[in-house]
Amino acid sequence: MVRLLDSPGVTGVALVDAVTGLTYGVAGNAEEAGDGAECAELAALIAERLGRAGAEGELESVIMTSTRRHQVLLAVARPVGDPLLLTAGMDRERANLALATRSLADRAAEVLA
């Protein structure tokens, strides 16, 4: 998981069970990666609301921004068991959101290996 911190501005990452909120691993600043239970609840709420609005398919990602930080939640499918969330906190001044998100998505499969 430490390799996920290679993207400029990424300050913390965590791998979280998307259903229970159990955090399986953290690299970098755990607080900036996000609380596992809160991230799982937020992703479930957003997926539910999207479904009510007529959106089809699985939730892929959630990106939240503030004046100083970005928070990214990426859904990570796995062959067996509950889906996972890869959560990342980013320093807005140092991170290129698009590149960092793409890098995290590309490396998401590595966390399951």
C-alpha positions as CSV (number, residue, x, y, z in Angstrom):
1,M,0.0,0.0,0.0
2,V,2.9,2.3,0.5
3,R,3.4,2.7,-3.3
4,L,0.0,4.4,-3.4
5,L,1.7,7.3,-1.6
6,D,3.9,7.9,-4.7
7,S,1.5,10.3,-6.3
8,P,2.3,13.9,-5.4
9,G,0.0,15.2,-2.7
10,V,-1.4,11.9,-1.6
11,T,-0.9,12.0,2.2
12,G,-2.8,8.9,3.4
13,V,-4.5,5.8,1.9
14,A,-6.6,3.1,3.5
15,L,-8.2,-0.1,2.3
16,V,-11.7,-0.5,3.8
17,D,-14.4,-3.1,3.6
18,A,-17.2,-1.3,1.8
19,V,-20.0,-3.0,3.8
20,T,-18.6,-3.2,7.4
21,G,-16.2,-0.3,7.4
22,L,-13.4,-2.5,8.7
23,T,-10.0,-1.0,7.8
24,Y,-7.7,-3.7,6.4
25,G,-4.6,-1.5,6.0
26,V,-3.3,2.1,6.1
27,A,-0.3,3.9,4.6
28,G,0.6,7.4,5.4
29,N,-1.6,9.6,7.6
30,A,-4.6,7.5,8.7
31,E,-6.7,10.5,9.6
32,E,-6.3,12.0,6.2
33,A,-7.2,8.7,4.5
34,G,-10.5,8.8,6.3
35,D,-12.4,6.8,8.9
36,G,-13.3,3.4,7.4
37,A,-16.8,3.2,8.9
38,E,-17.6,6.8,7.8
39,C,-16.3,6.2,4.3
40,A,-18.3,2.9,3.9
41,E,-21.5,4.7,5.1
42,L,-21.0,7.6,2.8
43,A,-20.4,5.3,-0.2
44,A,-23.5,3.2,0.6
45,L,-25.6,6.4,1.0
46,I,-24.4,7.8,-2.3
47,A,-24.9,4.5,-4.1
48,E,-28.5,4.2,-2.7
49,R,-29.4,7.8,-3.7
50,L,-28.0,7.3,-7.2
51,G,-30.1,4.2,-7.6
52,R,-33.2,6.0,-6.5
53,A,-32.4,8.7,-9.1
54,G,-32.3,6.0,-11.8
55,A,-28.5,5.5,-12.2
56,E,-27.5,2.1,-13.3
57,G,-24.5,0.1,-12.4
58,E,-22.1,0.0,-9.4
59,L,-20.6,3.0,-7.7
60,E,-17.2,3.6,-9.1
61,S,-15.8,6.5,-7.2
62,V,-16.6,9.5,-5.0
63,I,-14.5,12.6,-5.0
64,M,-15.0,15.3,-2.4
65,T,-13.1,18.6,-2.3
66,S,-12.6,21.4,0.1
67,T,-10.4,24.5,0.0
68,R,-7.4,22.5,1.4
69,R,-8.1,18.8,0.8
70,H,-9.4,16.2,-1.6
71,Q,-10.9,12.9,-0.4
72,V,-11.2,10.1,-2.9
73,L,-13.1,6.8,-2.4
74,L,-12.6,4.2,-5.1
75,A,-14.6,1.0,-5.3
76,V,-12.3,-2.1,-5.6
77,A,-14.0,-5.3,-6.7
78,R,-12.7,-8.6,-5.6
79,P,-13.5,-12.1,-6.7
80,V,-15.0,-13.3,-3.3
81,G,-16.4,-11.3,-0.4
82,D,-17.6,-7.8,0.1
83,P,-16.4,-5.1,-2.2
84,L,-13.6,-2.8,-0.9
85,L,-13.0,0.9,-0.9
86,L,-9.6,2.4,-1.5
87,T,-9.7,5.8,0.3
88,A,-7.1,8.5,-0.2
89,G,-6.6,11.9,1.4
90,M,-4.7,14.5,-0.7
91,D,-3.2,17.9,-0.1
92,R,-5.0,20.1,-2.7
93,E,-2.1,22.4,-3.3
94,R,0.3,19.5,-4.1
95,A,-2.0,17.0,-5.8
96,N,-3.2,16.9,-9.3
97,L,-6.6,15.3,-8.7
98,A,-7.0,13.7,-12.1
99,L,-3.5,12.2,-12.2
100,A,-3.6,11.0,-8.5
101,T,-7.0,9.4,-9.0
102,R,-5.9,7.7,-12.2
103,S,-2.8,6.4,-10.4
104,L,-4.8,5.1,-7.5
105,A,-7.3,3.4,-9.8
106,D,-4.4,1.8,-11.8
107,R,-2.8,0.5,-8.6
108,A,-6.0,-0.6,-6.9
109,A,-5.5,-4.2,-8.1
110,E,-2.1,-4.3,-6.5
111,V,-3.6,-4.0,-3.0
112,L,-5.4,-7.3,-3.5
113,A,-2.2,-9.2,-4.6
